[in-house]
Amino acid sequence: MNEIVAWFKGDTSQAEGVNREQIEELFSELGLQTEISEDPEDLRLLLTRIRPVLLLAETSDAGVWQGWDIITEYRSQGSFMPVMVIAGEGGSEDTVAVFEAGGNEYMKSPLHTGEFRCRVMNLLWLTGRRRGLESFIKIDGLMLDSSRRLVSRDGARLSLTPKEFDLLYYLAAHQGEICPRDEILRHVWGYHFHADTNVVDVYIRHIRIKVDKGYRNKLIHTVRGTGYMLRAPDGGPAGL
């Protein structure tokens, strides 16, 4: 069963800077389903039915939002729920107000989807609320531990930058599948348009040096004219 994100859509004016379809798709990729509420009373009733792994709140008055009382009441019953707030324009005082009220993450719209994904994952890792997310991926001798962002091959620790890890993890999570460059840009970098950039190719070269150099069995493969694929050698073990 999928883990659930409670999604409070309290201020429709925020939708201009929030691509909700992309957020829904991202949650789906992470194995998370959403339950929607559109006013504080809806949220209160929702929290009597489910125990979400995350509350995503869209609101323009985040510091004085009525939902904070509901969250405090929910937490007082012994159930901790991380809260991510999406707001419009605001300064440092608004950010402080959100955290003082009980928020755990705060982002302003328009959202950078790649950053949003990382912040969601970080909240779930830090709170241990990621039962629906796989922590380890093993492909041949390559091991990725998403909870600690560690990579090794045949027991040897590999040193990757944060973005290199994100790219390698994306390829590993789609092992055996062709990953087009534009999809990699969209999911790893948050680009939602055709970007005239060779950033993917540059990062792939860096990762290949760290992951495949010196190994007879290569794991990262180029799909000419399309993108890249990470797969185990024929007959080699692969799995999540």
C-alpha positions as a printed NumPy array, in Angstrom:
array([[  0.   ,   0.   ,   0.   ],
       [  1.26 ,   3.448,  -0.883],
       [  2.171,   5.94 ,   1.819],
       [ -0.037,   9.022,   1.841],
       [  0.74 ,  12.735,   1.579],
       [ -1.917,  15.097,   2.943],
       [ -2.104,  18.01 ,   0.499],
       [ -3.729,  21.219,   1.702],
       [ -4.751,  23.389,  -1.256],
       [ -5.967,  26.349,   0.723],
       [ -5.135,  29.244,  -1.574],
       [ -5.889,  28.799,  -5.253],
       [ -3.874,  31.926,  -6.089],
       [ -0.744,  29.868,  -5.352],
       [ -1.519,  27.578,  -8.29 ],
       [ -0.029,  30.115, -10.696],
       [  3.449,  29.288,  -9.43 ],
       [  2.807,  25.637,  -8.544],
       [  2.559,  23.008, -11.266],
       [  0.331,  20.594,  -9.423],
       [  0.462,  17.958, -12.15 ],
       [  4.243,  17.782, -11.809],
       [  3.989,  17.51 ,  -8.026],
       [  1.403,  14.74 ,  -8.353],
       [  3.663,  12.902, -10.805],
       [  6.659,  13.287,  -8.502],
       [  4.767,  11.868,  -5.523],
       [  3.606,   8.965,  -7.687],
       [  7.194,   8.203,  -8.717],
       [  8.133,   8.075,  -5.037],
       [  5.348,   5.615,  -4.313],
       [  3.256,   8.235,  -2.518],
       [ -0.419,   8.918,  -3.051],
       [ -2.165,  12.182,  -2.149],
       [ -5.279,  13.041,  -0.163],
       [ -6.57 ,  16.571,  -0.753],
       [ -8.128,  19.061,   1.655],
       [ -9.142,  22.606,   0.751],
       [ -9.974,  24.24 ,   4.078],
       [ -8.845,  23.71 ,   7.689],
       [-11.932,  21.728,   8.646],
       [-11.351,  19.381,   5.686],
       [ -7.793,  18.948,   6.927],
       [ -8.968,  18.163,  10.466],
       [-11.344,  15.478,   9.185],
       [ -8.675,  14.09 ,   6.881],
       [ -6.244,  13.632,   9.765],
       [ -8.831,  11.627,  11.684],
       [ -8.864,   9.098,   8.82 ],
       [ -5.235,   8.787,   7.77 ],
       [ -1.712,   9.025,   9.151],
       [  0.189,  10.83 ,   6.398],
       [  3.95 ,  10.659,   6.014],
       [  3.951,  14.347,   5.021],
       [  1.682,  17.371,   4.942],
       [  2.124,  19.692,   1.97 ],
       [  0.407,  23.027,   2.606],
       [ -0.162,  25.71 ,  -0.032],
       [ -1.084,  28.983,   1.629],
       [ -0.321,  32.67 ,   1.316],
       [ -0.695,  33.372,   5.054],
       [  1.642,  30.614,   6.226],
       [  2.679,  32.314,   9.451],
       [ -0.883,  32.725,  10.757],
       [ -2.477,  29.791,   8.951],
       [ -5.346,  28.207,  10.888],
       [ -3.996,  24.772,  10.09 ],
       [ -1.188,  25.127,  12.641],
       [ -3.614,  24.573,  15.53 ],
       [ -4.795,  21.372,  13.854],
       [ -1.217,  20.19 ,  13.362],
       [ -0.342,  20.954,  16.991],
       [ -3.394,  18.984,  18.135],
       [ -2.475,  16.067,  15.84 ],
       [  1.096,  15.985,  17.109],
       [ -0.039,  16.195,  20.738],
       [ -1.68 ,  12.802,  20.251],
       [  1.755,  11.28 ,  19.709],
       [  1.793,  11.281,  15.901],
       [  4.564,  13.313,  14.308],
       [  3.963,  14.58 ,  10.789],
       [  6.527,  16.683,   8.875],
       [  5.07 ,  19.798,   7.27 ],
       [  6.251,  21.427,   4.074],
       [  4.807,  24.844,   3.24 ],
       [  4.574,  26.356,  -0.233],
       [  3.911,  30.079,  -0.228],
       [  4.105,  32.976,  -2.658],
       [  6.317,  35.983,  -2.3  ],
       [  7.624,  36.568,   1.19 ],
       [ 10.656,  37.634,   3.108],
       [ 12.762,  36.189,   5.871],
       [ 10.127,  37.068,   8.493],
       [  7.623,  34.791,   6.75 ],
       [ 10.148,  31.976,   6.698],
       [ 10.843,  32.389,  10.409],
       [  7.111,  32.481,  11.154],
       [  6.586,  29.156,   9.378],
       [  9.318,  27.391,  11.324],
       [  8.234,  28.915,  14.624],
       [  4.677,  27.763,  13.956],
       [  5.818,  24.16 ,  13.471],
       [  6.825,  23.868,   9.826],
       [  9.762,  21.714,   8.776],
       [ 10.316,  22.985,   5.223],
       [  9.412,  26.182,   3.402],
       [  9.576,  26.932,  -0.317],
       [  8.38 ,  29.886,  -2.349],
       [  6.64 ,  29.519,  -5.679],
       [  7.439,  29.112,  -8.489],
       [  8.985,  25.816,  -7.463],
       [ 12.12 ,  24.22 ,  -8.849],
       [ 10.923,  20.642,  -9.133],
       [ 14.35 ,  19.082,  -8.637],
       [ 14.863,  21.029,  -5.421],
       [ 11.331,  20.22 ,  -4.291],
       [ 11.947,  16.494,  -4.809],
       [ 15.185,  16.622,  -2.817],
       [ 13.529,  18.48 ,   0.056],
       [ 10.656,  15.985,   0.183],
       [ 13.07 ,  13.053,   0.179],
       [ 15.186,  14.691,   2.859],
       [ 12.162,  15.168,   5.137],
       [ 11.151,  11.535,   4.714],
       [ 14.68 ,  10.288,   5.363],
       [ 15.177,  12.487,   8.431],
       [ 11.867,  11.483,   9.976],
       [ 12.152,   7.825,   9.04 ],
       [  8.851,   8.054,   7.178],
       [  9.883,   6.302,   3.979],
       [  8.48 ,   2.805,   4.273],
       [  7.26 ,   3.045,   0.68 ],
       [ 10.667,   4.135,  -0.603],
       [ 13.509,   1.753,  -1.254],
       [ 16.673,   2.668,   0.579],
       [ 19.068,   0.332,  -1.23 ],
       [ 19.589,  -0.384,  -4.888],
       [ 22.05 ,  -3.109,  -5.887],
       [ 23.101,  -3.694,  -9.481],
       [ 25.907,  -6.169, -10.053],
       [ 28.58 ,  -4.912,  -7.611],
       [ 27.166,  -1.377,  -7.463],
       [ 25.357,  -0.462,  -4.23 ],
       [ 23.458,   2.782,  -3.599],
       [ 22.15 ,   3.682,  -0.143],
       [ 19.708,   6.556,  -0.587],
       [ 19.182,   7.085,   3.144],
       [ 22.852,   7.961,   3.655],
       [ 23.613,   8.895,   0.029],
       [ 26.466,   6.409,  -0.142],
       [ 27.751,   4.58 ,  -3.221],
       [ 30.13 ,   1.656,  -3.482],
       [ 31.197,  -0.868,  -6.091],
       [ 32.539,  -4.257,  -5.125],
       [ 32.862,  -2.928,  -1.581],
       [ 34.957,   0.125,  -2.531],
       [ 33.434,   3.468,  -1.509],
       [ 32.874,   5.907,  -4.399],
       [ 32.961,   9.661,  -3.836],
       [ 30.184,  11.412,  -5.767],
       [ 28.959,  14.98 ,  -5.649],
       [ 25.296,  15.449,  -4.603],
       [ 24.173,  15.966,  -8.211],
       [ 26.231,  13.007,  -9.435],
       [ 24.508,  10.866,  -6.808],
       [ 21.069,  12.138,  -7.889],
       [ 21.817,  11.299, -11.528],
       [ 23.243,   7.863, -10.763],
       [ 20.342,   7.057,  -8.432],
       [ 17.841,   8.081, -11.127],
       [ 19.514,   5.775, -13.656],
       [ 19.699,   2.958, -11.1  ],
       [ 16.051,   3.353, -10.122],
       [ 15.214,   2.902, -13.824],
       [ 17.712,   0.116, -14.404],
       [ 17.327,  -1.608, -17.749],
       [ 15.237,   1.279, -19.088],
       [ 16.278,   3.917, -21.602],
       [ 16.449,   7.296, -19.85 ],
       [ 16.155,  10.111, -22.42 ],
       [ 18.224,  13.234, -21.797],
       [ 15.172,  15.471, -21.506],
       [ 13.654,  13.177, -18.878],
       [ 16.909,  13.181, -16.93 ],
       [ 16.993,  16.99 , -17.078],
       [ 13.389,  17.134, -15.9  ],
       [ 13.72 ,  14.748, -12.98 ],
       [ 17.279,  15.41 , -11.802],
       [ 17.708,  19.096, -12.612],
       [ 14.072,  20.215, -12.625],
       [ 14.155,  21.535, -16.214],
       [ 10.674,  21.429, -17.733],
       [ 11.56 ,  22.714, -21.172],
       [ 13.926,  21.764, -23.959],
       [ 17.27 ,  22.868, -22.612],
       [ 20.106,  23.389, -25.061],
       [ 22.731,  22.064, -22.7  ],
       [ 25.169,  19.174, -22.519],
       [ 25.094,  19.065, -18.718],
       [ 23.799,  15.467, -18.725],
       [ 26.619,  14.274, -20.972],
       [ 29.209,  16.069, -18.842],
       [ 27.923,  14.49 , -15.632],
       [ 27.701,  11.056, -17.244],
       [ 31.382,  11.302, -18.175],
       [ 32.251,  12.159, -14.564],
       [ 30.164,   9.281, -13.202],
       [ 31.599,   6.776, -15.66 ],
       [ 35.101,   7.568, -14.481],
       [ 34.068,   6.844, -10.901],
       [ 31.737,   3.889, -11.494],
       [ 33.055,   2.039, -14.554],
       [ 36.721,   2.935, -14.989],
       [ 38.922,  -0.082, -14.343],
       [ 36.01 ,  -2.542, -14.437],
       [ 35.566,  -5.035, -17.263],
       [ 31.783,  -5.004, -16.853],
       [ 30.451,  -1.546, -17.7  ],
       [ 27.151,  -0.548, -16.109],
       [ 26.407,   2.812, -17.776],
       [ 25.541,   2.607, -21.467],
       [ 24.862,   5.259, -24.098],
       [ 21.708,   4.907, -26.184],
       [ 22.746,   6.806, -29.282],
       [ 20.548,   9.766, -30.113],
       [ 18.364,   9.248, -27.043],
       [ 20.052,   9.116, -23.668],
       [ 21.511,   6.587, -21.245],
       [ 20.799,   3.298, -19.534],
       [ 22.202,   1.642, -16.426],
       [ 21.995,  -2.141, -16.487],
       [ 23.781,  -5.155, -15.095],
       [ 25.981,  -7.172, -17.457],
       [ 24.235, -10.104, -19.107],
       [ 23.823, -12.785, -16.5  ],
       [ 24.808, -10.448, -13.67 ],
       [ 22.636,  -9.915, -10.595],
       [ 20.355,  -6.918, -10.538],
       [ 17.635,  -5.859,  -8.196],
       [ 16.147,  -3.285,  -5.898]])
